[in-house]
């Protein structure tokens, strides 16, 4: 099986794509001569930049425009893949892989179009408690007889990027803790309201031994005028986000893409999470780094939560606010002497 040529399709958000980075590593560990290509959206391709375990990256779109079916078909066919793994059900990709004459194709679930294309599948109908999404992704290569040794994701920096990160830290202060805060989640998960993030940022920014760095691409108006805060990722790129996160002492966020980027870079995280099974840290928590998770109180979901995690802002009795985060942060960095009750 040294002639393995594998295509891994993950047309998804940043966090989901980060959690697929364990697959090339585990394939190459078992079959070092294999040829591994990722099929992703253009906005997430930078996750695999400088990754020595990925031979090439194909994007589904270019400059924000979807590539034509025929263009992608010719591109995929040119690699003569022996195997293809589709980590997210997608009818267009299913037919691309089928018409590319890839003999071994594996998808997720029981979609009719997969059945019609004779695509094998891994079953995701029943979630297993305490099993992580990254481990579910690796079910694909278990079809090859590979039993992964690690489910931890990885993102690689070049030597030049490491130097750039070091220079960024020096430009701030060697005596300050650099605390990253990502305030938005793209509506993908429960998150604090911006008023709470604003309070959090103001209180941390008022401390002389802390530099707050906001890691959002699109910085909300309520945040961008707070004095003393840095916004190095604003209107830039995913690769810029990756390089900035690599400089942090910790990243505070909801369960979202930047949190997984931080984990893959071994940067500590402090994350607010919804405890519902489909959103819980057991399934979506950061992997491979030092991490702390803040959950609402036990009865919050049944008494207060609106029932839809995407609409939940952790407000009300038993929820989560900036004081909960400051209290947790003080436990992580007791030397900073952060006072959750302080008033600016």
C-alpha positions in Angstrom: 0.0 0.0 0.0 3.0 2.3 -0.4 1.3 3.7 -3.6 -1.6 5.1 -1.6 -2.8 8.4 -3.1 -5.4 9.9 -0.8 -7.8 12.8 -1.1 -9.4 14.2 2.1 -12.4 16.4 1.6 -13.4 18.8 4.3 -15.5 21.8 2.9 -16.2 23.2 6.3 -15.5 25.9 8.8 -12.1 26.7 10.4 -12.6 24.6 13.6 -13.8 21.5 11.7 -10.9 21.7 9.2 -8.4 22.1 12.1 -9.7 18.9 13.6 -9.0 17.0 10.3 -5.3 17.8 10.5 -4.7 14.6 12.5 -5.6 12.5 9.5 -2.6 13.2 7.2 -0.2 12.7 10.2 -1.7 9.3 11.1 -1.7 8.2 7.4 1.9 9.2 6.9 2.9 7.5 10.2 1.6 4.2 8.8 2.4 4.8 5.2 5.2 7.4 4.9 5.4 7.1 1.1 1.7 7.9 0.6 0.6 11.0 -1.2 -2.0 13.1 0.7 -4.1 15.9 -0.8 -6.6 18.1 1.0 -9.8 19.3 -0.7 -11.1 22.4 1.2 -12.5 25.8 0.7 -10.1 28.6 -0.1 -10.8 30.4 3.2 -9.3 27.4 5.2 -6.4 26.3 3.0 -3.9 28.2 5.2 -4.5 25.7 7.9 -2.3 23.3 5.9 0.4 25.8 4.8 3.9 24.5 5.7 2.4 21.2 6.8 5.1 18.6 5.8 2.5 15.8 5.9 0.2 17.3 3.2 1.5 17.1 -0.3 -0.9 19.4 -1.9 -4.2 21.4 -1.3 -7.0 21.7 -3.8 -9.6 24.4 -3.2 -13.3 24.2 -4.2 -13.3 27.9 -5.0 -10.9 30.6 -6.2 -11.1 34.3 -5.3 -14.5 33.7 -3.7 -16.0 32.1 -6.9 -16.9 28.4 -6.9 -14.9 26.4 -9.5 -16.9 24.7 -12.2 -17.7 21.0 -11.9 -15.7 20.2 -15.0 -12.6 22.2 -13.8 -12.6 20.4 -10.4 -13.2 17.0 -12.1 -10.1 17.5 -14.3 -8.1 18.7 -11.4 -9.0 15.7 -9.2 -8.6 13.2 -12.0 -5.1 14.4 -12.6 -3.9 13.0 -9.3 -5.1 9.4 -10.0 -6.2 8.9 -6.4 -6.6 5.5 -4.9 -8.7 6.6 -1.9 -11.0 9.5 -1.1 -12.5 10.4 2.2 -15.5 12.8 2.4 -15.7 14.1 6.0 -18.9 16.1 5.5 -21.9 14.9 3.4 -21.8 16.8 0.1 -23.6 15.7 -3.0 -21.4 17.7 -5.5 -18.2 16.3 -4.0 -19.7 12.8 -3.9 -20.3 12.9 -7.7 -16.9 14.5 -8.3 -15.2 11.7 -6.6 -17.3 9.1 -8.3 -16.7 10.5 -11.8 -13.0 10.9 -11.0 -12.9 7.0 -11.0 -11.4 6.9 -7.5 -11.9 3.2 -6.6 -12.1 3.5 -2.8 -14.4 6.2 -1.6 -15.7 6.7 2.0 -18.4 9.2 3.1 -20.4 9.9 6.3 -23.9 8.7 6.9 -26.5 7.1 4.6 -27.2 9.7 1.9 -29.0 8.4 -1.2 -26.5 9.9 -3.5 -23.7 8.1 -1.7 -25.6 4.8 -2.2 -26.1 5.5 -5.9 -22.4 6.2 -6.3 -21.4 3.0 -4.4 -19.7 5.1 -1.7 -18.8 3.3 1.5 -19.7 5.1 4.7 -18.9 5.5 8.4 -21.9 5.8 10.6 -22.4 9.0 12.7 -26.0 8.3 13.8 -25.2 7.8 17.5 -22.7 10.0 19.3 -20.7 8.2 22.0 -20.3 10.1 25.2 -16.8 11.5 25.7 -15.8 10.8 22.1 -14.3 13.8 20.3 -15.1 15.0 16.8 -11.4 14.6 15.9 -11.7 10.9 16.7 -14.9 10.6 14.6 -12.9 12.1 11.7 -10.3 9.4 12.1 -12.9 6.7 11.5 -12.1 7.3 7.8 -8.6 5.9 8.0 -9.7 3.1 10.2 -11.3 1.8 7.0 -7.7 1.4 5.8 -6.8 -0.6 8.9 -4.9 2.3 10.5 -5.5 2.7 14.2 -4.5 6.3 15.1 -2.0 6.8 17.9 -3.1 10.4 18.5 -6.2 12.5 17.7 -4.5 15.8 18.5 -4.6 18.4 15.6 -1.5 20.2 14.4 -0.7 23.5 12.6 2.8 24.2 11.4 4.7 27.5 11.3 7.7 28.2 9.1 10.9 29.4 10.7 10.2 32.9 9.3 6.8 32.9 10.9 8.2 31.8 14.2 10.6 34.8 14.0 7.7 37.1 13.1 5.8 35.9 16.1 8.8 36.4 18.4 9.2 40.0 17.0 5.5 40.7 17.7 5.9 39.6 21.3 9.0 41.8 21.7 7.2 44.8 20.3 4.7 44.6 23.1 6.7 43.8 26.3 8.5 40.9 27.7 6.9 41.6 31.1 3.3 41.6 29.9 0.9 38.6 29.4 -0.6 38.7 26.0 -4.2 37.7 26.3 -6.1 37.1 23.1 -9.9 37.5 23.0 -12.1 36.3 20.2 -15.5 37.9 20.6 -17.5 36.4 17.6 -18.4 32.9 16.6 -20.2 33.3 13.3 -23.4 32.1 14.8 -22.1 28.6 15.1 -22.3 28.2 18.8 -23.5 29.7 22.1 -21.5 32.8 22.9 -21.4 35.7 25.4 -23.1 39.0 24.3 -20.7 41.8 23.1 -21.5 43.8 26.3 -19.8 41.1 28.4 -16.8 40.9 26.1 -16.6 44.7 26.2 -16.5 44.7 30.0 -13.9 41.9 30.0 -11.6 43.7 27.6 -11.9 47.1 29.4 -11.0 45.5 32.8 -8.1 43.6 31.4 -6.8 46.5 29.3 -6.7 48.6 32.5 -4.1 46.4 34.0 -0.5 47.4 33.3 0.8 43.8 33.1 -1.7 42.7 30.4 -1.9 43.4 26.7 -5.2 42.5 25.2 -5.2 41.3 21.5 -8.6 40.9 19.8 -8.4 38.2 17.2 -11.6 38.8 15.2 -11.4 39.5 11.5 -14.5 41.7 11.6 -14.2 43.7 14.8 -17.6 44.7 16.3 -18.1 48.4 16.8 -18.6 48.0 20.6 -15.1 46.6 20.8 -12.9 48.5 18.3 -12.8 51.8 20.1 -11.6 50.5 23.5 -8.2 52.2 24.1 -5.0 50.1 24.5 -6.3 47.1 22.6 -4.5 45.7 19.6 -6.5 44.4 16.5 -3.7 42.8 14.4 -6.1 40.4 12.6 -8.7 42.9 11.5 -9.5 42.6 7.8 -6.6 40.3 7.1 -6.3 36.6 6.6 -6.5 33.2 8.3 -2.7 32.9 8.1 -2.4 36.2 10.0 -4.7 34.9 12.6 -2.6 31.7 13.0 0.6 33.8 13.4 -1.0 36.1 16.0 -2.5 33.3 18.0 1.0 31.7 18.1 2.2 34.7 20.1 -0.5 34.5 22.9 -0.2 33.4 26.5 -3.9 32.4 26.3 -6.9 32.8 24.1 -10.4 33.5 25.5 -13.3 32.6 23.3 -16.4 30.6 22.7 -16.2 27.1 21.1 -15.1 28.4 17.7 -12.4 28.2 15.0 -9.7 30.3 16.7 -10.0 28.1 19.8 -9.1 25.1 17.7 -6.3 27.0 16.0 -4.9 27.9 19.4 -5.0 24.3 20.6 -3.3 23.0 17.4 -0.5 25.5 18.1 -0.3 24.4 21.8 -1.5 27.8 23.0 -3.6 27.7 26.3 -7.3 28.4 26.0 -10.1 29.5 28.2 -13.4 28.7 26.5 -17.1 29.1 27.3 -19.1 26.1 26.3 -22.7 24.9 26.0 -23.1 21.6 27.8 -25.7 20.1 25.4 -24.3 16.8 23.9 -24.0 18.2 20.3 -22.1 21.2 21.6 -20.3 19.9 24.6 -16.5 20.1 25.3 -16.5 16.3 25.2 -17.2 16.5 21.5 -15.8 19.9 20.5 -13.2 20.8 23.2 -9.7 21.9 22.5 -7.1 19.1 22.2 -3.4 18.9 22.9 -3.0 22.2 24.8 -3.6 23.5 28.4 -7.3 24.3 28.4 -10.0 25.5 30.8 -13.7 25.3 30.1 -16.4 27.4 31.6 -19.9 25.9 31.6 -23.2 27.4 32.9 -24.6 26.0 36.1 -26.2 22.6 36.1 -29.8 23.7 35.8 -29.3 26.6 33.5 -30.2 24.8 30.2 -33.5 23.5 31.6 -34.5 26.8 33.4 -33.1 29.7 31.3 -31.6 28.6 28.0 -33.8 29.3 24.9 -33.2 25.8 23.7 -31.2 26.7 20.6 -27.4 26.9 21.4 -26.9 29.3 18.5 -29.3 31.7 20.2 -28.0 31.3 23.7 -25.9 34.1 25.2 -25.5 32.5 28.6 -27.5 35.4 30.1 -29.6 35.1 33.3 -29.2 33.2 36.6 -26.7 30.5 36.4 -25.2 31.6 33.1 -21.8 32.9 32.2 -20.5 36.5 32.3 -17.2 38.4 32.2 -16.7 38.0 35.9 -16.7 34.2 35.6 -14.0 34.5 33.0 -11.9 36.9 35.1 -12.2 34.5 38.1 -11.0 31.6 36.0 -8.2 33.7 34.5 -7.0 34.6 38.0 -6.7 31.0 38.8 -4.6 30.3 35.7 -2.4 33.4 36.2 -2.5 34.1 40.0 0.5 36.4 39.6 -1.6 38.9 37.7 -4.0 39.4 40.7 -7.0 39.9 38.6 -10.0 41.2 40.5 -13.3 40.1 39.0 -15.2 42.6 41.1 -13.1 45.7 40.2 -14.9 48.7 38.7 -13.1 50.8 36.1 
